[in-house]
Amino acid sequence: MTTKGHYPIAPAERLSSLRQIIDKKGFARVIEAHSGLSGIVAETAQLEVGGTSTEYDALWESSLTDSASKGLPDASIVGTESRLHTVNEILHVTRKPMIVDGDTGGEIPQFEFLITSLERFGVSSVIIEDKAYPKRNSLDNSASQSLEIPEKFAEKIEAGKKVTLSDDFMIVARLESLIAGTGLE
């Protein structure tokens, strides 16, 4: 049973809802959640826009805050199974669509496993960055920000798309070239 006021939502319905929001509005307002408790807070959080109060459209499950809530640095230390457990805790008490920070996605077989697991849960999207594994947080000025070879990164995205079952599941690439100091090229 979920928390008072929250009712279950079918994974397929949740998965498709982010694309529907973006198609309707052209954008989505997203708030971070890193635990079941923060998911409950985020589910009802209000945003002031032009003097009008509105709800957020979706949830963002971040590796930074997931790691920090476990007392660990955001450096690919928290494993996939632990991340999936956190995602499932949040999904259990919320109805909004979810976007998951997939870090680098790992190697292709790890990324395929992540994609199939997230899609089965009803997650709408995963965002992966083009950093080389193991990644370091973009805000860590002391860390080397090595980038993945572009062709290898493209292969990973292609492999992820091949294992999706729904056209509604989105894979988003986040390019870190400016963070890494390599410029736009």
N, C-alpha and C positions, 0 to 999 in steps of 0.2 A: 504494500500500500504506500502511496506517496503522501507527501505532506498536505495538510489541510489546504484546500483551494487549488491544488494542482491535480490534474487528471491525466491519465496516460494518453499518449499520442502514438499512433502507429509509426514505426520507423520510416516507411515509404512516404507518409504524409509529411513528416518533419523534414526528410531529405529534400523533397521537392519545394518546400516552402520558401527557402532562400532565393531560389531562382525566380519564383513567382513574385516575391517582394522586389527584387531588382528589376524584373520586367515591368512591373507596375510603376515603381517610383524612379527607376534609373539609378538607385543607390540603396544602401542599407546602413543604418546606424547600428553599430556593434559595441557591446560592452564585454569586458573580460570576466571570466569565472574560472576558478582553479580548484574548487571543491564543491561538494553538494551544498554546503552552507552559503558559499558565495554565489552559487547558481540560484538559490532561492532569492537572495538579495537582488541579483542582477535581473531576475525574471520580472520583478516589480519596480525596478529603478525607473525614475522619470528624468527626462532631459528637458531643460528649458531652451526653446528655440523661438526667437522672435516674440518673447512674452507668452508663449504657449507651451504648456507642459505636454510632453509626448513620451511614449515608451520607446525603448530601444527595440530594434527589429530582430537582432540575433545576438548570439553569444560567441565569444572568442576564447578558446582554451589555449593558453600560452605556455610554452615550455619554460619561459623565464619564471613566471609566478608558480607554476607547478613545481619546478625545482626549488624555488625559494621557500614554498610552503613546506617542503620536506627538509629544509635546512641545508640545501646543496646548491652549488654554483650551476649556472646555466651553461654546461660544458659537455653535453651529451652523456651525462652520468646516469640520469633517470632513464631506465629502459622502456622499451615499447610496451611491455605488459603492464608496467606500473602506470604509464601514461594512459593506456586503454582503460585501466581500472578507474582512474580519475575521470575520464570522459564519461564512462558509464554511470558513475556516481552523480555527475551533473545532469545527464540525460534523464535519470530516474526521477528528478524533482523539478524538471522544467518542461516547457512546451516549445520554446523558441528554437529556430534552426541554429545549428552550431557550426562554427568554422574552427578547425584544429590547426595549430602550429605544428607542422611536421618536421621542423628543423631542416636537416639536409635530406631527410628521407632514408638515410643509410644507403646500403647497397641495393641493387635492383630487387633481389628476393625479399629483403626486409621491407622495401617500399611497397611491393605488391601485397605482402601480408598486412601492412598498415592500411592500405586502401581497402582491401576486402573486409577487414575488421570494422573500419569506420563506416563504410557503406552499409554493412549489415546492421550496425547500431542505429543508423538513420542520420548520421552526420552529413551535412550538406556540402562541405568543402574541406580540403586540406591545402595549406600553403607551405611550400618548401622553398628553401633558399639555396642559392648556388655556391655555398661554401663547401670546402672540402671537409670530410669527416676526420676527426671529431671537431665539431664546430665550437667556437667560443662566442659568447654574447657580443653583439655589435657594440654595446656600450662599454666594453672592457678595452680601454685604450692600451693596456699593457699586452694584450693578446695579439698574436699574428692572425690576420684575417685572410687565409688562403682560399682561393676560389677553385671550384670544380672546373675541369676542362669542359667548355661549352657543349661539345658533342656528347660527352658522357652524361651531362645534365639533361640534355634533350632526350637521350635514350631512356633515362630513368622516367621522365615524364611520359614518354610514349608507352613504356612498359606499364606504367600506372593506369593510363587510359585504356589499355587493352584488357585489364582485369576488372574494370568497372562494369556493373550490370545495368546501370541507369544513366541516361544522358543528363540527368539532373545533378549527378555528383560532379563537382568541379575541382579540378587541380589547378592551383594558381602558383606561378613561379615568381618568387621574390628575388630580384637581382641585387646583390650586395656590392657591386663594383665601386660605388662612391664611398661606402664604408671602408672597403679594402684599399682605397686610394688609387684605383686603376683608371678612374675616369669613365666617361660614357661609352667610349669605344669598346 
